[in-house]
C-alpha cells in the first residue's frame, strides 16, 4: 500500500498529541525546560541538515527569494488564520476557551513535521519501492515530539497530522511520475539542496521553540519551490 507510511506517520502524531493533552498538567517549569531542549535539539538537527549542501549558494538564493515571495503572500498570516478559525469552531462547540493556542500549535507542529529530508525521501521510498521504513521512523520521532508540543501548545498539534498526510501522501503517489520524467542526477541534487534549505528553516523553528527568536518560518516555505526551479535551470542549461 503506497500510503501506508504516510498514514502511520500521521497516526503517530495523533497518538502523541493525545498523550500530550493527557499530560498537560505537567509542571510549567518542566514543560518549559523540555520544550527548550526540544527546540535546541531541532535547531541542531537543522544545522546538521544545512551542512549537507554541495552548493550553499543555491540554499542562500532559495531562502532569500522564498522569503520575498512568502512575505509578499504573507503565508504565516494564512496559516495562523486557518488555525484561528479551527480554534473558534472548537471553542464554540465546547463552550469554553481551549487551553493553549490552536493556531500556534498547528503552525509550529506542521512546520516541524513537514519540512525535512525524511519526509521527502521517506515518501519517495513509499511510492517507488513500497518501503515505509523511513516514514515509520519519522513517525516515531514525530510522535514523541508531539507529546511535548501538545502538552504545551495545545490540541492544534494534533491537526498537523493532516497536512503531513496530504503532503507525504501526494509525494508518494506522484513518485512514479517524478522518477519517469526527472533525471536521477537532478532528483538527487534537488533532494540534497532541498534538505539543506529545509535544514535552515528547521534551525529557525528550533530557535523559535526555544524562545530565542521569532522568525516567520512559514514565509520561507516558497524557498523549497525555488530550489526546484534552480536545479531545473542548472540541468537545462
MARBA-259270 format. One line per 10 residues: number of its first residue (from 1); their letters; for each residue x, y, z of C-alpha. Coordinates in steps of 0.05 Angstrom, whole numbers, padded with zeros to 5 digits. Layout:
! residues N
NUM> A> X:Y:Z | ...
***
This chain:
! residues 237
1> XXXXXXXXXX> 00000:00000:00000 | 00032:00064:-00024 | 00003:00109:00030 | 00017:00062:00089 | 00079:00101:00112 | 00044:00168:00109 | -00017:00141:00146 | 00026:00112:00201 | 00065:00177:00207 | 00000:00216:00215
11> XXXXXXXXXX> -00027:00165:00265 | 00036:00170:00309 | 00027:00246:00311 | -00046:00240:00331 | -00029:00189:00386 | 00029:00232:00411 | -00015:00295:00412 | -00069:00259:00451 | -00019:00234:00502 | 00008:00305:00507
21> XXXXXXXXXX> -00061:00331:00525 | -00069:00277:00578 | -00004:00301:00610 | -00018:00375:00603 | -00016:00383:00679 | 00059:00372:00679 | 00091:00429:00719 | 00102:00490:00676 | 00177:00494:00691 | 00185:00422:00670
31> XXXXXXXXXX> 00147:00434:00604 | 00186:00498:00590 | 00252:00463:00601 | 00231:00403:00559 | 00206:00449:00503 | 00271:00489:00504 | 00311:00425:00499 | 00269:00401:00441 | 00278:00469:00408 | 00353:00466:00415
41> XXXXXXXXXX> 00355:00394:00390 | 00312:00413:00329 | 00359:00471:00316 | 00420:00424:00318 | 00384:00377:00270 | 00372:00436:00223 | 00445:00456:00226 | 00465:00385:00210 | 00418:00383:00151 | 00444:00450:00126
51> XXXXXXXXXX> 00515:00424:00122 | 00491:00372:00071 | 00491:00424:00015 | 00541:00415:-00042 | 00529:00487:-00065 | 00506:00533:-00009 | 00494:00590:-00058 | 00432:00551:-00080 | 00409:00550:-00008 | 00420:00624:00002
61> XXXXXXXXXX> 00386:00645:-00062 | 00327:00598:-00049 | 00317:00625:00021 | 00322:00698:00001 | 00276:00691:-00059 | 00230:00646:-00020 | 00227:00696:00037 | 00209:00753:-00010 | 00153:00712:-00041 | 00130:00686:00026
71> XXXXXXXXXX> 00128:00755:00057 | 00090:00782:-00004 | 00039:00726:00003 | 00043:00730:00079 | 00037:00655:00087 | 00047:00659:00162 | -00017:00700:00167 | -00056:00649:00126 | -00030:00592:00169 | -00049:00629:00232
81> XXXXXXXXXX> -00117:00649:00204 | -00133:00577:00187 | -00113:00554:00257 | -00153:00610:00289 | -00216:00592:00251 | -00209:00520:00275 | -00197:00547:00345 | -00262:00588:00343 | -00302:00527:00319 | -00275:00484:00375
91> XXXXXXXXXX> -00287:00538:00428 | -00358:00549:00402 | -00374:00475:00405 | -00342:00464:00473 | -00370:00530:00503 | -00303:00544:00536 | -00237:00573:00517 | -00187:00520:00499 | -00121:00519:00536 | -00063:00537:00492
101> XXXXXXXXXX> -00063:00568:00423 | -00090:00520:00370 | -00062:00565:00315 | 00007:00566:00345 | 00007:00491:00357 | -00018:00476:00287 | 00033:00522:00252 | 00092:00502:00295 | 00079:00427:00291 | 00063:00428:00217
111> XXXXXXXXXX> 00128:00463:00200 | 00169:00415:00244 | 00136:00352:00216 | 00132:00372:00143 | 00199:00404:00129 | 00258:00358:00123 | 00293:00304:00083 | 00258:00246:00118 | 00190:00270:00093 | 00214:00273:00020
121> XXXXXXXXXX> 00259:00212:00020 | 00210:00170:00060 | 00152:00188:00015 | 00193:00172:-00047 | 00213:00105:-00017 | 00140:00090:-00003 | 00119:00109:-00074 | 00176:00078:-00113 | 00195:00017:-00072 | 00137:00008:-00024
131> XXXXXXXXXX> 00188:00013:00031 | 00158:00050:00090 | 00216:00044:00140 | 00237:00117:00135 | 00167:00145:00146 | 00154:00097:00204 | 00219:00120:00237 | 00200:00192:00224 | 00131:00178:00253 | 00160:00152:00318
141> XXXXXXXXXX> 00204:00214:00325 | 00144:00259:00307 | 00101:00223:00358 | 00148:00235:00416 | 00156:00307:00394 | 00080:00315:00391 | 00073:00293:00463 | 00115:00352:00488 | 00087:00402:00438 | 00015:00384:00452
151> XXXXXXXXXX> 00025:00388:00527 | 00049:00459:00519 | 00019:00487:00454 | -00048:00452:00456 | -00091:00408:00412 | -00071:00446:00349 | -00011:00398:00346 | -00059:00341:00330 | -00086:00378:00269 | -00016:00379:00239
161> XXXXXXXXXX> -00025:00305:00223 | -00070:00322:00164 | -00021:00368:00126 | 00032:00314:00138 | -00012:00260:00109 | -00031:00303:00049 | 00040:00327:00035 | 00075:00260:00042 | 00018:00221:00011 | 00019:00266:-00051
171> XXXXXXXXXX> 00094:00256:-00060 | 00086:00181:-00052 | 00030:00178:-00103 | 00068:00221:-00153 | 00135:00186:-00141 | 00127:00142:-00202 | 00114:00202:-00247 | 00172:00240:-00216 | 00221:00184:-00229 | 00197:00177:-00301
181> XXXXXXXXXX> 00206:00249:-00322 | 00263:00275:-00278 | 00334:00250:-00288 | 00362:00214:-00227 | 00420:00262:-00220 | 00373:00322:-00219 | 00328:00288:-00168 | 00387:00273:-00124 | 00411:00345:-00127 | 00342:00371:-00112
191> XXXXXXXXXX> 00335:00326:-00050 | 00405:00347:-00027 | 00394:00422:-00034 | 00322:00418:-00011 | 00346:00383:00052 | 00398:00437:00065 | 00347:00493:00052 | 00297:00458:00097 | 00351:00450:00149 | 00359:00525:00155
201> XXXXXXXXXX> 00284:00530:00165 | 00286:00474:00216 | 00341:00511:00254 | 00297:00573:00255 | 00238:00532:00280 | 00281:00503:00336 | 00304:00572:00358 | 00232:00596:00357 | 00211:00537:00401 | 00268:00551:00449
211> XXXXXXXXXX> 00243:00623:00453 | 00307:00653:00426 | 00278:00682:00363 | 00211:00697:00329 | 00225:00683:00256 | 00165:00677:00209 | 00187:00610:00183 | 00122:00596:00144 | 00140:00655:00099 | 00205:00618:00080
221> XXXXXXXXXX> 00168:00557:00052 | 00169:00581:-00021 | 00244:00571:-00017 | 00232:00497:-00027 | 00199:00510:-00094 | 00256:00558:-00113 | 00306:00501:-00101 | 00268:00461:-00154 | 00270:00518:-00203 | 00345:00529:-00194
231> XXXXXXX> 00360:00455:-00201 | 00318:00452:-00264 | 00355:00513:-00294 | 00423:00481:-00278 | 00405:00417:-00314 | 00372:00451:-00373 | 00430:00500:-00386
***
